[in-house]
């Protein structure tokens, strides 16, 4: 069949966010060795403006995403909703603490404290051509309290007027993330790695990246096996067979990088594991929003590694508070591409003291493993569905599992 040049030209070539981030890192390393200081200064200027915009938008992201999520979760609250939310939040907390204690044990053998990231970002004293100050409308804690207050209030209102406003504001925030932040993110990360290469620190950073990614992948596998072993104790079935049946959902999430897009597959495979239709239809879509074990594991591990690199104290009380807040802050994150790391930037800054350079590296690390975190989240949803099905006393109505 003959295709003209025009036909090929009309086809839109789509490059995913992860390939763009990888290209940005590679180009930053490449050009960091050859570009003169005045050219590096252009990207230092851009990064300064972009980081100001991020600081401005982070509280709005929290209000825009968390408020309608809490309002929706609060609808028709019943025993099943409470049980699902508690188990999902408990699983998220467990993954966070698993990540912390594993990191504290393993990372000191892999990471050597080096130059603080703020010194790296300065790139031998290169300053921006100009700077623009964009003060945020509120701080992160104010945004969180406002989101919780509005969300709980909206859940108990009989009118839909204010709920429609909250949903419209959510759409604005989602559009801002997808149309502004994510397209500019590769340029921002390019500038960060350009600076690191210019200052001679990029090799040590990349080596840490590779080691961290390997450890996190192994933790993801352990977490899934553990979750299904717990579920197997409730339903008295082979945990590895249960997990095996969920592999289509795992690989679908790897390809789509979306919990929402994987819901139909997760739903069907949960039913094949013996979960009743009504329980699966309730638990799986809800957990796609509130269950973030894989994402929490990644963020905690990456944050811990970057703090070790900079020689910043990482005591348990500090991270305990961070993990508890992280599980709540990211409640609406799975519905937005890159939403989990974007929603967490606020508490990374306010609770752990991450500056814009550390935040940029967190984004790069997180996106490098985005597919695996999403796959871990949705596969774990199947384990929660099994537990809820048993706890709610529906097991007698099950159909037999199919292979």
N, C-alpha and C positions, 0 to 999 in steps of 0.2 A: 504494500500500500504506500502511495506517495504522499509525503507531507511537505508542504511548502515551508520556506523560512518564516513566512508570516504566521503560519499556524503555530510553529514552535515559539515565536516571539510573543504571541498572545497568551501563551501558557504562563501563569504566574508561578515563579519558583519560590517556594517557601522554605526558609531555613529556621529551624527551631531555636529556642532560646539557648539550650545547652551548647549546640554547635557554635552559635554566635559568641557565647562566653569563652569557649575554647579558642576560637579564632582571635578574639580580643586579647586573651592572655598571650597567645603565641606572637601576635603582632607587637604587643607591648614589649615583650622580651627582645624581639628582633630589632625594632626601631630604637629601643632604649640604648642600644650599643652604638648607634650611628647618628641619631638626631642631635643637633646642637642645642645648647641651653635655651635659646630663644624659642625654639619649637616646643621643647618640653614645657616651657612656661605657658604656652597656649592651653595645653591640657591641664596644667595646674590651675589656671584661671577657670576653665570649665568645671573642673572637679569641685572647686570652691563654691561656685554658684549652685551646682547640682546638689552638693551636700547641704547647703542652706535650704534648698527646696525640700529635700528629704526631711530635714528637721521640722519644716513647716507642715508638711503633709502627714507626718506620722500620727499626731493626735487626731487628725481628721479621719485617717484610715481606721483607727481604733473605734471612734464614735460611729463611723459610717458602716462598718462591718459587724461590730459586736452588738450594737443596739438592736437591729432587726433580727439577728440570730437568737438573742436571748428572748425577744418578743415571740418568735416562732416556737421556740422550745417550750415556752410557758403555756402554749395553747393546750387546753384539755389535759392538764397535768394529771396523771394517774399513776398507779403502782408500776405499770410497765415502763412509763417514761422515767420515773424516778430511779427504778432499778437499772435501766439501761444507761442513764446519765452517770450514776454512781460507779457502775462497773467500767464504763468507758473512761471516766476521769481517773479511777483507780489504776487502770491499765496504763494510762498516759503518765501518771505519777511514777509508777513502777519503772517504766522505760527510762524516765528522766534520772531516777536514782541509780538504776543499773548502769546508765551511761556515765554518771558521775563517779561511782566507785570503781568501775572498770578503768576509766580514764586516769583517776588518781593512782591506780596500781600500775597501769601499763605505760602511759604517756611519758612519765619521767625518764624511762629507758629509751624513748624514741626522740625526745625533744630536748634541745639544749637552749637555755635562755640566751637570747641575743640582743640585738639592738631594738629598743622600743619602736613600735610601729609609727609613732608620731614623728620620730627622727627620720625614719625611712621616707615618710610622705613628704618631708621637706626637700628631699632630693638635693642635698648639698646647698641648702639655703636658697633655692630657687623660689621666688615669690610670684604670686599672680600679677598680671598686668593691672587688674582692678578687682574689687570685691563688692558683692551686693549682700546686704544684710536683710534676711527675711525672717523676722521673729515669729515664732509659732503663736497661735491664738491662745493656747493653753498648754500646760505641761502634761506629761504622760499620765501621771496619777490622776490629775483632774479629768482627763479624757476617759480613763477607765471608770472612775466613779460616776461620771456623767452617763457613760454608756450603760452601766449596770442599772442606774436609777431609771433612765428612760426605757430600757428594755423591759424591766420588771413592771414598770407602770403601764407600758403599752400592752403587755400580756394580759392585763386585767381591765383594759378599757373596752367598752362596748362599741365605741365609734371607730371607724377606720380612717378618719381624716388624718390624724397625726401618724398613723402607721403607714399611710400612703406617702407622706412626706419623708419618713425614715427610709422607706424602700426606694424612693426617688433619689435621696441623698446617697444611698448605697450604690445605686447605678452610676451616679456621678463619680464616686470613688473608684468603682470597678473600671470605668472608662479611663479615668486618670492613670490607674496602674497599667492598664493594657495599652493605652495609646501614647502615654508620655514616659512613665518611669521605665517600663520594660524595654521599649525601643532604645532609650538613652543609656540604659544600664551597661551594655557592652562598651560604650565609649568611656563611661566612668571607670569601669574595671580596666580598660586599656590604659587610661591615664595613671591608675594606681600601679600597674605593673611596669609601665614606662618609667615611673619614678623609682620603683624598686630596682629596676635594671640600671638606671642611671646612677643610683647610689651603691650598686654592687651587692644588694641584699637578696636578689631574686632567687638565686640558687637555693639558699637555705630555706626560704619560704616554700618553694616547690617541693623540696624533699619532705618537709613536714606535711604538706598537702597529701602526697602519695601515701605516707604512713598512716595518716588519720583516716583516709578513705578506706584503706584496707581493714583497719580495726573496726570501723563503723559497719562495714559490710558484714563482718563476722558477727557483730553484736545483733544485727538485724536477723540473721539466720537463727541465732540462739533465742532471740525474743519470740519469733514465730513458733519455734518448737516448744518453748515454755508455755506460751499461750494455749496451744492445742493440747498440751499435757494437762493443763488445768481444766480445760473444757472436757477432756476425756474422763477426768475424775467424776464429772457430773453425769455424763451420758453413758459412761462405762463402755467406751468403744476405743479402738486402736487410734491413738493420736496421729500416727504417721499416715494412716489411711485417710483420716479426716483432712489432714493438711494436703495430702496428694490430690484430693478432689478439688481443693481450692486453687490449684496451680493455674487453671485458666484465668481466674481473676487476677492472680499475681502477674502473669505475663501480659494480660490486657492493660493493667495499670502501668507496667514498664513501657508499653508502647504509647499509651495516651497521656501519661503523666497527669491524670485527672481522676480523683476519687468519684466525682459525679458521673463521668463518662463510663466508669467501670461498674456502676450500680446494677445494671441489668445482668451482667455476668456474675457478680458477687451474689445477687439474689438467687439466680438459678443454681449455682453451685452450693449455696447454703441449703437449698431445698433438697439437693442430691445427697447432702450429708444427713438428711432426716429432719431438718427444721420445718415446722408446719408453715403453711402458706401465710397465715395471718401474722405470725410472729416475724417471719422473714421480711414480709412487706412493711412492717413497722420498724424493725431494728436496723436493717441494712441501710435504708436511706438516712435514718437519724445518725447512725454511727459514721456515715460518710461526712457528716458535719462536725461531730463532737469527739470522734476517736482519732487521736493524733500520736500514737505511740512511736511510729517510725520517724515522724517529723521532730518530735520532742527529743528523741534519742540523738538525732543528728545535731540539732541546735546546741544541746548541752555539751556534747563531745567537742564540737567545733569551738564553742566559746571557751571551754576549759583549756583546750590546746593553745588557743591564741593568748590566753592569760598566762599560761606557763611560758610561752615564748617571750612575753614581755616582762616576766618576773613579777607579775601582779599576784597578790595573795588570793587564794581560791578556797577559803575555808568552808566547811560544811554548812554552817548556818546561813552564809551568804547564798550558796547555791540551793539550799532547801527552799528559801523564800522565792528565789528565782524560778525554780521548777514548779512550785505551787501556782505562781502567777502566770507562768508560761502556759500551763494547761488551760487556764481560763481565757487568756488573751487571744489564743489562736482558735477559739471556738468556731469562728466562721471562716477560717483560713482556707480549708480545702476547696471552697467554691470559687476561689480566685487564683489564677495562675501566679505562682510566686507569692501567694498571700501569706503563707506561714512565716516566711522569713521577714516579709515586710511588716507584718503585725508584731513580730517580736523585736524589731529594731528599737522600739520605744523603751522596753524594759531592759534590753541590752545596754542602752545608753544610761538609763536612770538608775538601774540596780547594779550593773557590773562596770559601769564607767567606760563603755566602748565609745571611742571617737569615730570620725568618719572613715579613717583608714581601716580600723578594725572592723567596722560595719561592712565596708566594701569587700574585705577578705571573707567575712562571714557569708555574704551573698554569693561570692564565687564558690566557696566550699559547699554551701548548701545546694546550689543549682547543679553542681557537678554530680551530686548524688540524689537529685530530685526524684528521678524515676524509682529508685530503690526505696526511698522513704514512702512514696505514695503506695507502692506495691505492698510494703509492710503494713501500712495503715489499713488498706482495704482487705487484705488477707486476714488480718486480725479481727476485722468486723465479723467474719464467719465464726470465729471462736466465741465472740460475745453473743451472737445469735443462738448458738448451741446452749450456752449457759442460761440465757433468758428463757429459752424454750423449756428447759428443764425446770427452772425456778418457778415459772408461771404455770406449771402443771399441765402442759399441753402434750406431753410425750406419748400419751396413749392414743392420740389421734394421728400420729405420724404415719406416713407411708414408709415403706422399707427403703433404705439407702440403695442407690444404684451406682454401678461402677462407671 
